[in-house]
Amino acid sequence: MSSTDRGAGPKRLVVLISGSGTNLQTLIDATRQGSINGRIVAVISNKPGVRGLERAQSADIPALTVDHRDFQRREDFDAALAEQIESHRADLVILAGFMRILTPGFVNRFAGRMMNIHPSLLPRYPGLDTHRRAIDAGDREAGATVHFVTEELDGGPAIVQARVPIHPDDTPATLAARVLEKEHLIYPYAVKLFCEGRLGLTGQGATLDGTLLPRTGLAYLDP
């Protein structure tokens, strides 16, 4: 399914967060500037009081909390979250630092219209502590990947990747800062492509303009 299945007008975007929302801010800025043919219609956090909710409020975007601690079962939390997303008629669900593992039922409900960003060059280093793992492995490069969300954790088809060199004196913190700069470029870019109706998800992987993308997605080159 691609975004073309839901009409040609501006896409309705729902962003899920758990923290400070720096990637959210880049998406807010891009939609305001008109570089994305979409509108953020809600920001939902699983934690109350986080900075990302303040960013949404400052931009006059509905800022909601569905606290996972209010639910005994993951399935119940996911059902409540899905209900909120559907109430806003989302064309695309954007995970931006959303630190919850979603159930298969939730993922399949939004298949082909949910994406995530991960701070590594997937398929290398899914999960946590990606920058330390890359440094400890002696890698020469690190980076970030935007991908469609599937049932496999950080394993969905890649849409776009950006790379940065790993310097000999890098720490996880210095490397993370450089990678984050790339995240702020490639996430709005991926959302832009989706909102133009150019991205899709098939059983073989992610497609751009109907052509299957490579396993690592598009290689992002700084403009």
C-alpha positions as CSV (number, residue, x, y, z in Angstrom):
1,M,0.0,0.0,0.0
2,S,1.3,3.5,-0.8
3,S,0.1,6.9,0.2
4,T,-1.6,7.3,-3.2
5,D,-4.3,4.9,-1.9
6,R,-5.6,7.6,0.4
7,G,-6.0,10.6,-1.9
8,A,-3.9,13.2,-3.5
9,G,-4.3,16.0,-0.9
10,P,-2.0,16.9,2.0
11,K,-1.4,13.8,4.1
12,R,-2.5,13.6,7.7
13,L,0.6,12.8,9.9
14,V,0.5,11.4,13.4
15,V,3.9,11.4,15.3
16,L,4.6,9.1,18.2
17,I,7.2,10.1,20.7
18,S,8.7,9.3,24.1
19,G,11.1,12.1,24.8
20,S,12.6,15.4,23.7
21,G,11.3,15.3,20.1
22,T,14.2,16.7,18.1
23,N,13.2,14.7,15.0
24,L,9.6,15.8,15.6
25,Q,10.8,19.4,15.5
26,T,12.4,18.9,12.1
27,L,9.1,17.5,10.8
28,I,7.1,20.4,12.3
29,D,9.5,22.8,10.6
30,A,9.3,21.0,7.2
31,T,5.5,20.9,7.2
32,R,5.4,24.6,8.1
33,Q,7.8,25.5,5.3
34,G,5.8,23.6,2.8
35,S,8.5,21.1,1.8
36,I,6.3,18.2,3.0
37,N,2.8,17.9,1.5
38,G,1.4,17.0,4.8
39,R,0.1,18.3,8.1
40,I,0.9,16.9,11.6
41,V,-2.6,16.4,13.1
42,A,-1.5,14.9,16.4
43,V,1.6,14.2,18.5
44,I,1.1,11.3,20.9
45,S,3.5,10.3,23.7
46,N,3.6,7.3,25.9
47,K,5.1,9.4,28.7
48,P,3.6,12.5,30.2
49,G,5.4,15.8,30.5
50,V,8.1,15.2,27.9
51,R,9.7,18.0,25.9
52,G,8.2,16.7,22.6
53,L,4.7,17.5,23.8
54,E,5.8,21.1,24.5
55,R,7.1,21.3,21.0
56,A,3.7,20.2,19.6
57,Q,1.8,22.6,21.8
58,S,4.1,25.5,20.8
59,A,3.2,24.7,17.2
60,D,-0.6,24.5,17.9
61,I,-0.6,20.7,17.3
62,P,-2.8,18.5,19.5
63,A,-0.5,17.0,22.1
64,L,-1.8,13.8,23.7
65,T,-0.5,11.2,26.1
66,V,-1.4,7.5,26.2
67,D,0.6,6.4,29.2
68,H,1.7,2.8,28.8
69,R,1.8,2.5,32.6
70,D,-2.0,2.7,32.7
71,F,-2.3,-0.6,30.9
72,Q,-1.5,-4.1,32.3
73,R,-1.1,-5.6,28.8
74,R,0.8,-4.4,25.8
75,E,-2.2,-5.3,23.6
76,D,-4.5,-3.0,25.6
77,F,-2.0,-0.1,25.3
78,D,-1.6,-0.7,21.6
79,A,-5.4,-0.8,21.1
80,A,-5.8,2.5,22.9
81,L,-3.0,4.0,20.9
82,A,-4.4,2.7,17.7
83,E,-7.8,4.2,18.5
84,Q,-6.3,7.6,19.0
85,I,-4.4,7.4,15.7
86,E,-7.5,6.3,13.8
87,S,-9.5,9.1,15.4
88,H,-7.1,11.5,13.7
89,R,-7.5,9.7,10.3
90,A,-3.8,9.3,9.9
91,D,-2.3,8.6,6.5
92,L,1.1,8.1,8.0
93,V,2.3,7.1,11.5
94,I,5.8,8.4,12.3
95,L,7.8,6.9,15.1
96,A,10.2,9.6,16.3
97,G,12.0,8.4,19.3
98,F,9.0,6.2,20.4
99,M,10.5,3.7,22.9
100,R,7.9,1.0,22.9
101,I,8.0,-2.3,21.1
102,L,4.7,-2.6,19.2
103,T,2.6,-5.7,19.0
104,P,2.2,-7.5,15.7
105,G,-1.5,-6.6,15.6
106,F,-0.7,-2.9,15.8
107,V,2.1,-3.1,13.2
108,N,-0.1,-5.0,10.7
109,R,-2.9,-2.5,11.2
110,F,-0.7,0.3,9.9
111,A,1.4,-1.8,7.5
112,G,2.8,0.3,4.7
113,R,1.9,3.6,6.4
114,M,4.2,3.6,9.5
115,M,7.9,4.4,9.5
116,N,10.7,4.6,12.0
117,I,14.2,6.1,12.2
118,H,17.0,4.1,13.7
119,P,20.5,5.3,14.6
120,S,22.5,2.7,12.7
121,L,23.2,1.5,9.2
122,L,20.6,-1.3,9.3
123,P,20.7,-4.2,9.1
124,R,23.7,-3.6,11.4
125,Y,23.0,-3.0,15.0
126,P,19.3,-3.2,15.5
127,G,18.2,-2.4,19.1
128,L,20.0,-0.2,21.6
129,D,23.5,1.2,22.2
130,T,24.2,1.4,18.4
131,H,27.0,3.9,18.6
132,R,29.1,2.1,21.1
133,R,28.6,-1.2,19.2
134,A,29.8,0.4,16.0
135,I,32.9,1.9,17.7
136,D,33.7,-1.3,19.5
137,A,33.4,-3.3,16.2
138,G,36.0,-1.0,14.6
139,D,33.6,0.2,11.9
140,R,34.7,3.1,9.8
141,E,31.2,4.4,9.2
142,A,28.0,4.8,11.2
143,G,24.7,6.4,10.3
144,A,20.9,6.4,10.4
145,T,18.2,4.5,8.6
146,V,14.5,5.4,7.9
147,H,12.5,2.2,7.4
148,F,9.0,0.9,7.2
149,V,7.9,-0.7,10.4
150,T,7.2,-4.5,10.3
151,E,6.9,-7.1,13.0
152,E,10.7,-7.6,13.1
153,L,12.3,-5.1,15.5
154,D,14.2,-2.5,13.4
155,G,14.0,-5.0,10.6
156,G,11.5,-3.4,8.2
157,P,12.5,-2.5,4.6
158,A,14.9,0.5,4.5
159,I,13.8,3.7,2.8
160,V,16.8,5.9,3.1
161,Q,20.2,5.9,4.9
162,A,22.8,8.6,5.6
163,R,26.4,7.8,6.6
164,V,29.0,9.6,8.7
165,P,32.6,8.6,9.3
166,I,33.7,7.3,12.6
167,H,36.8,9.2,13.9
168,P,39.5,7.5,15.9
169,D,38.7,9.7,18.9
170,D,34.9,9.3,18.7
171,T,32.9,8.4,21.8
172,P,29.3,7.2,21.6
173,A,28.2,10.7,22.5
174,T,30.2,12.5,19.8
175,L,29.2,9.9,17.2
176,A,25.6,10.1,18.3
177,A,25.6,13.9,17.8
178,R,26.9,13.6,14.2
179,V,24.4,10.9,13.4
180,L,21.5,13.0,14.8
181,E,22.4,15.8,12.4
182,K,21.8,13.3,9.6
183,E,18.6,12.0,11.2
184,H,17.2,15.5,11.0
185,L,17.8,15.5,7.2
186,I,16.7,12.1,6.2
187,Y,13.5,11.8,8.2
188,P,11.8,14.8,6.6
189,Y,13.0,13.6,3.2
190,A,11.4,10.2,3.7
191,V,8.2,11.7,4.9
192,K,8.2,14.0,1.9
193,L,8.5,11.1,-0.5
194,F,5.6,9.3,1.2
195,C,3.4,12.4,1.1
196,E,4.1,12.7,-2.7
197,G,2.7,9.2,-3.1
198,R,6.1,7.9,-4.3
199,L,6.8,5.3,-1.5
200,G,5.2,1.9,-1.2
201,L,5.6,-1.3,0.7
202,T,5.3,-4.7,-1.0
203,G,6.1,-8.3,0.0
204,Q,9.5,-7.8,-1.6
205,G,10.4,-4.6,0.2
206,A,10.1,-0.8,-0.1
207,T,9.5,0.7,-3.5
208,L,10.1,4.2,-4.9
209,D,8.0,5.2,-7.9
210,G,7.2,1.5,-8.3
211,T,10.8,0.3,-8.3
212,L,12.1,-1.9,-5.6
213,L,14.7,-0.2,-3.4
214,P,18.0,-1.9,-2.4
215,R,18.2,-3.6,1.0
216,T,19.8,-0.5,2.5
217,G,17.4,1.9,0.8
218,L,18.3,5.2,-0.9
219,A,21.8,6.6,-0.2
220,Y,21.2,10.2,1.1
221,L,23.6,12.8,-0.3
222,D,23.6,16.2,1.4
223,P,22.2,18.9,-0.9
